Amino acid sequence: MSELRLREAIIDAVLPPRVVRAHCDIPCGIYDPHEAQIAALTVVRMDQLIAELPKPAAGAKPEEMEAYGAKLARYTAVKETHSERVKSELRILWGDYFTADHAKTFPSLHETFWTAMKAASKARQGTNLADAQELSKKVQEIAEIFWKSKGAKTTRVPSMQKPGGEMIYPAPA
């Protein structure tokens, strides 16, 4: 083993390398706000399902209570996972795609991202449908900025998903 490899092995033994995950960091140039929009709609849908979930009546059978608790837990877990997915997708766009030049072109860029991240946290913490809808709205604002930064006009298309809402796409040329 060379002296350099021996040093690296010792350093790795004392300070093991961390596992690092990223979208790309090459950078690959493949970015799209679509996943963030889908995740935000999922948060909306989970809050809808939670609101529609009938609470067991007083004196309900244990299996009814258990079924209610299981559904509530599943809806909540999915909502929290997708709230975090929104934040992850937005962090990739904010940190890897957008540049200082974009911030000059779109002066509200950082504020828009900051409020979207806060909206994702708020939607994750509670089950207020209005909070989830606000998150979806913020993600749509970012999608519009993203496509405009690429020189594309945008179009709003009905999501055709159960929670309703719209998706932001680049308009056909």
Buried (B, 14 or more C-beta within 10 A) or exposed (E): EEEEEEEEEEEEEEEEEEEEEEBEEEEEEEBBBBBBBBBBBBBBBBBBBBEEEEEBEEEEEEEEEEEBEEBBEEBBEBBBBBBBBBBBBBBBBBEBBBEEEBEEEBEEBEEBBEBBBBBBBBBBEBBBBEBBBBBBBBBBBBBBBBBBBEEBEBEBEEBEEEBBBBBBBBEEE
